[in-house]
């Protein structure tokens, strides 16, 4: 059967609408949360038949998941075989319950995503991600690669020495990790005489951090990796526990491809209405094929744009641009609106910066104050605070306050005991 991603837009739409009707009927029968929502809003689920009909439904947001977490469960508890939680970066973690069917769906998602990035049966992929700590993605990667027929090396995150030992022993062609960790791998290799550019690695798939700008060119982090390691292909992905699916880049690097059998994508503006293709807005997803805890019109809080038209790879499925940031994390600083990734880009690509945290607070004037606390990798032969402020002005037109701190102090903030992801942004604004 031909992959639906290569079908025409009309065929993809009809395909998704058929799946949507089945998902709506399932929710109407089995979901305590959505049964109540349909009743409270006076909506007949049978009338939701097209993608346009979705606009008649209210959104589901993170607060709904926090407040009514287990009301989203659509199966008896005994059908749940895996429990995961969200990362909790924007609040308390939310539990998601997965059935056997949901794990098969995760495997399908990652099989397609890895295949989209060029991974083939027989390739070897080194996973520099955790499979524990209630983390959905690590398990999903393993299941998808297993379904694809690729070899998997489960090394886990961190420890450059162990990563390089594994690469030299098993010769994987692909690694999957947080992109900024690649620079640590390169630094370790340079310091220990490892000829990393002649290693077996030919592909890097990044998670959790962007590699491209809105025009799909490599951002500062991506360019730094490319300069150091030009032999490898770079791929970015976008996913979340709530959607249980991934927008994955193909070798053309023109946005993350939607897998139409797994998600319906909307991009909405401040008024909650869909915005035109190419215009940034909040990413809203409706999950398809989820049995345990399906979601309707879930507001992710992430800001991006939708791209239509056929990709050079031949796929017609909609694509999504690199994320601008999170809606709740937008900063209004000295007359400029920006998102934390723009600040991170400057810091991640300054060679004397070892680690950092960006803190946003309310100012007396009612706007936002931004403080960057950082540790130095080495003392440059100039004033690093002044140099950094010049770099910020050149990149984002404004310069936040910069405070130098001990590396160990920042490391403790970046890696709190219960966090699965590095903490690089702290929002102390009372209004958020």
C-alpha positions in Angstrom: 0.0 0.0 0.0 1.3 3.5 -0.9 2.2 5.6 2.1 -0.5 8.2 2.6 2.1 10.9 2.9 2.7 10.7 -0.8 -1.0 10.9 -1.7 -2.7 14.0 -3.0 -3.9 16.7 -0.5 -7.5 15.7 -1.3 -6.8 12.0 -0.6 -5.0 12.9 2.7 -7.9 15.0 3.8 -10.5 12.3 3.0 -8.3 9.7 4.8 -8.0 11.9 7.9 -11.7 12.6 8.0 -12.6 8.9 7.9 -10.2 8.4 10.9 -11.6 11.4 12.7 -15.2 10.1 12.5 -14.0 6.8 14.1 -12.1 8.6 16.8 -15.0 10.9 17.6 -17.4 7.9 17.9 -14.8 6.2 20.2 -14.6 9.3 22.4 -18.3 9.7 22.6 -18.7 6.1 23.9 -15.6 5.7 26.1 -14.2 9.1 27.3 -15.7 10.5 30.5 -14.1 13.9 29.8 -15.3 14.3 26.2 -18.7 12.7 26.9 -19.3 15.5 29.4 -17.9 18.1 27.1 -20.2 17.1 24.2 -23.2 17.2 26.7 -22.2 20.5 28.3 -21.7 22.2 24.9 -24.8 20.6 23.3 -22.8 19.0 20.5 -23.9 15.9 18.7 -20.7 13.9 18.1 -22.2 12.4 14.9 -22.2 15.9 13.3 -18.3 16.1 13.5 -17.5 14.6 10.2 -14.9 16.9 8.4 -11.8 18.7 9.4 -13.7 22.0 9.2 -16.2 20.6 11.7 -13.4 20.5 14.3 -13.7 24.3 14.6 -17.0 23.8 16.3 -15.4 22.0 19.2 -13.7 23.7 22.2 -10.0 23.3 22.8 -8.4 20.9 25.3 -5.5 22.5 27.2 -2.8 21.5 29.7 -5.0 22.7 32.6 -7.7 20.2 31.6 -5.2 17.4 31.7 -4.0 18.5 35.1 -7.4 19.0 36.6 -9.2 15.9 35.0 -6.2 13.7 34.3 -7.8 10.2 34.6 -11.1 11.4 33.1 -9.3 11.2 29.8 -8.8 7.4 30.2 -11.0 5.5 27.7 -10.2 1.9 28.7 -10.4 -0.2 31.9 -7.3 0.1 34.0 -6.4 -3.5 33.3 -5.8 -2.7 29.6 -3.1 -0.2 30.5 0.4 -1.7 30.1 2.6 1.3 30.2 2.5 4.5 32.2 4.4 7.7 31.2 4.4 11.3 32.3 5.0 14.6 30.6 8.3 16.3 31.4 6.6 18.9 33.6 8.6 21.8 32.2 5.5 24.0 32.3 3.9 22.6 35.4 3.3 19.4 37.3 3.7 16.2 35.2 0.6 14.7 33.7 0.2 10.9 33.5 -0.6 9.2 30.2 -1.8 5.6 30.1 -0.9 3.4 27.1 -2.4 0.2 25.9 -0.9 -2.4 23.6 -2.5 -0.7 20.6 -0.9 2.6 21.7 2.5 1.1 21.9 2.0 -0.3 18.4 1.0 3.2 17.3 4.2 4.6 18.8 6.3 2.0 17.0 4.6 3.0 13.7 5.2 6.7 14.4 8.9 6.2 15.0 9.4 3.6 12.2 8.0 6.2 9.8 10.0 9.1 11.4 13.3 7.2 11.3 12.6 6.1 7.7 11.8 9.7 6.8 15.3 10.6 8.0 16.8 7.9 5.8 17.4 5.2 8.4 17.1 1.8 6.8 16.8 -1.8 8.0 20.3 -3.0 9.1 21.5 0.5 10.1 22.7 0.9 13.7 21.3 3.8 15.8 22.9 4.8 19.1 20.2 6.3 21.4 21.7 8.9 23.7 18.3 9.2 25.5 16.9 7.7 28.6 14.4 4.8 28.5 13.5 5.2 32.2 12.2 8.0 34.3 8.6 7.6 32.9 9.9 8.9 29.5 7.8 8.1 26.5 10.2 9.1 23.7 13.0 6.7 24.7 10.7 3.7 24.6 9.1 5.0 21.4 12.5 5.2 19.6 13.4 1.7 20.6 10.0 0.3 19.5 10.2 2.2 16.1 13.7 1.1 15.3 12.8 -2.5 16.2 9.9 -2.3 13.9 12.1 -0.8 11.1 14.6 -3.6 11.4 17.5 -1.4 12.5 20.0 -2.2 15.2 19.7 -0.2 18.5 22.4 0.7 21.0 20.8 2.0 24.2 23.5 4.0 25.8 21.5 6.6 27.6 22.2 10.3 27.9 25.5 12.0 28.9 28.9 10.5 29.5 30.9 11.4 26.4 33.6 8.8 27.2 31.0 5.9 27.1 29.4 7.3 24.0 32.7 7.3 22.1 33.7 3.9 23.4 30.4 2.6 22.1 30.8 4.3 18.7 34.3 2.9 18.3 33.2 -0.6 19.3 29.9 -1.0 17.5 30.3 1.6 14.6 26.7 3.0 14.5 25.9 5.2 11.5 23.2 7.3 13.3 23.0 8.9 16.8 20.0 10.4 18.4 20.4 13.0 21.1 19.8 16.6 22.2 21.8 18.6 19.6 23.8 20.7 22.1 25.3 17.5 23.4 27.0 17.0 20.1 29.3 19.9 20.8 30.3 18.2 24.1 31.0 15.0 22.1 33.1 16.9 19.7 35.0 18.7 22.5 35.7 15.4 24.2 36.9 13.9 21.0 39.3 16.8 20.3 40.6 16.7 23.9 41.3 12.9 23.7 42.6 12.6 20.2 39.6 10.9 18.7 39.3 11.3 14.9 35.5 11.9 15.1 35.3 13.1 11.5 36.4 9.7 10.3 34.1 7.8 12.6 31.2 5.7 11.5 28.6 8.4 12.2 26.9 9.8 9.2 23.6 11.0 10.6 22.5 12.9 13.7 18.8 13.1 14.6 18.1 15.9 17.2 15.4 16.0 19.8 14.3 18.7 22.2 16.3 21.6 20.6 16.0 23.3 17.2 18.6 23.0 14.5 17.0 25.4 11.9 15.7 28.9 11.6 12.2 29.8 10.2 13.6 29.8 6.7 14.9 26.3 7.2 18.6 27.4 7.1 20.7 26.0 10.0 20.5 28.2 13.1 23.6 29.1 15.2 23.7 25.7 16.9 23.2 23.8 13.7 25.9 25.8 11.9 28.3 25.2 14.8 27.8 21.5 14.5 28.1 21.6 10.7 31.3 23.6 11.0 32.8 21.0 13.4 31.4 17.9 11.8 30.6 18.6 8.1 30.4 14.9 7.2 27.2 14.2 9.0 23.6 14.9 8.0 21.5 16.8 10.6 17.8 16.1 11.2 15.5 17.9 13.6 12.3 16.5 15.1 9.3 17.9 17.1 7.2 15.7 19.3 5.5 15.6 22.7 4.1 13.0 25.1 0.6 14.4 24.6 0.5 13.9 20.8 2.4 10.6 21.0 3.7 11.4 17.5 6.6 13.1 15.7 7.0 15.7 13.0 10.2 14.5 11.4 12.5 16.1 8.8 13.4 14.3 5.6 16.8 14.9 3.9 15.4 18.1 2.2 15.3 19.8 5.6 12.2 21.8 4.7 10.1 21.2 7.9 8.9 18.4 10.0 6.5 16.0 8.1 3.1 15.2 9.6 2.1 11.5 9.6 -1.5 11.8 8.6 -2.7 8.6 10.1 -1.6 9.8 13.6 -2.4 13.5 13.9 -4.6 16.2 12.6 -2.8 19.6 12.7 -4.2 23.0 13.2 -2.3 26.3 13.6 -4.4 29.0 15.4 -4.0 32.7 16.1 -4.7 34.7 19.2 -8.4 34.6 18.4 -8.5 30.8 18.3 -9.2 30.8 14.5 -6.9 29.0 12.0 -4.2 31.2 10.4 -3.1 31.0 6.8 -0.3 28.7 5.8 3.1 30.2 6.5 1.8 32.4 9.4 2.9 31.5 12.9 0.4 30.5 15.5 -0.2 28.0 18.2 0.1 24.3 17.3 -3.1 22.4 18.0 -3.3 18.6 17.5 -6.0 16.0 17.4 -4.7 12.5 18.0 -5.7 9.7 15.7 -5.6 6.0 16.6 -5.0 6.5 20.3 -6.9 4.1 22.5 -5.8 4.9 26.1 -6.1 8.7 26.3 -7.0 10.4 23.0 -7.1 14.2 22.7 -9.3 16.5 20.7 -7.9 19.9 19.6 -5.1 19.9 22.2 -3.3 23.3 22.5 0.3 22.4 22.8 1.4 26.0 23.6 4.1 25.8 20.9 4.4 28.4 18.2 5.1 27.4 14.6 3.7 27.7 11.1 2.2 25.2 8.7 3.7 24.5 5.3 1.7 23.0 2.5 2.6 22.0 -1.0 4.7 19.1 -2.2 8.1 18.6 -0.6 11.1 17.8 -2.8 11.0 14.3 -1.3 7.6 13.7 -2.9 5.5 13.9 0.2 2.3 15.9 0.2 1.6 15.7 3.9 1.6 19.1 5.7 4.9 20.2 7.3 5.6 22.3 10.3 8.3 25.0 10.6 10.9 25.0 13.4 9.4 26.2 16.6 9.6 29.9 17.5 9.1 29.0 21.1 6.3 28.4 23.7 3.4 30.8 23.8 3.6 31.3 27.6 7.4 31.9 27.4 7.2 34.9 25.0 9.3 37.7 26.4 8.5 41.4 25.9 11.8 43.1 26.6 12.7 46.7 25.8 10.1 46.9 23.1 11.0 43.6 21.5 9.1 40.4 21.5 11.2 37.3 21.6 11.3 33.7 22.7 14.0 31.9 24.8 15.4 29.9 21.9 16.7 33.1 20.4 18.7 33.8 23.6 19.8 30.2 23.8 21.2 30.4 20.2 23.6 33.2 21.3 24.7 31.4 24.5 25.0 27.9 22.9 27.4 29.3 20.3 29.7 31.3 22.5 32.8 29.3 23.1 33.6 30.5 26.5 30.1 29.8 28.0 30.0 26.5 29.8 26.4 26.6 31.1 23.6 29.1 31.7 20.1 29.7 32.8 17.8 32.5 31.5 15.5 34.0 34.2 12.5 36.3 33.3 10.9 38.5 36.0 8.3 41.2 36.2 9.8 44.7 36.1 8.5 47.8 38.0 7.4 49.2 34.6 5.1 46.3 34.0 7.2 44.7 31.3 9.7 41.8 31.5 13.2 41.8 32.9 15.7 39.2 31.6 18.7 38.0 33.5 21.2 35.5 32.1 23.3 33.7 34.7 26.2 31.8 33.3 29.3 29.9 34.1 32.5 30.4 32.1 34.4 27.5 30.4 37.5 29.7 30.5 38.3 33.4 31.1 38.6 35.1 27.7 41.2 37.9 27.3 38.4 40.5 27.3 35.3 41.4 29.3 32.9 38.5 28.7 29.9 40.5 30.0 30.4 43.3 27.5 31.2 40.8 24.7 28.0 38.9 25.4 25.8 42.0 25.4 27.3 43.0 22.0 26.5 39.5 20.7 22.9 39.8 22.0 22.4 43.2 20.4 23.7 41.8 17.1 21.4 38.8 17.2 18.2 39.9 18.9 18.7 43.8 19.0 18.5 43.9 22.9 20.9 42.9 25.6 19.7 41.3 28.8 21.5 41.6 32.2 24.4 39.1 32.4 25.7 37.7 35.7 28.8 35.4 36.0 28.4 32.5 38.4 30.3 29.4 39.4 29.9 26.6 36.9 28.8 24.2 39.6 26.0 26.6 40.8 24.5 26.8 37.3 24.9 23.0 36.7 22.8 22.4 39.8 20.0 24.6 38.4 20.3 23.0 35.0 19.9 19.4 36.3 17.6 19.2 39.3 17.2 15.7 40.7 13.7 14.9 39.3 13.9 16.6 35.9 14.3 14.6 32.6 15.3 17.7 30.6 17.9 20.4 31.3 16.4 23.5 32.9 17.6 26.5 31.0 14.6 28.8 31.4 12.9 29.9 34.6 9.8 32.1 34.4 9.3 34.1 37.6 6.6 36.4 36.3 3.6 36.6 38.6 1.2 36.9 35.7 2.2 33.6 34.0 
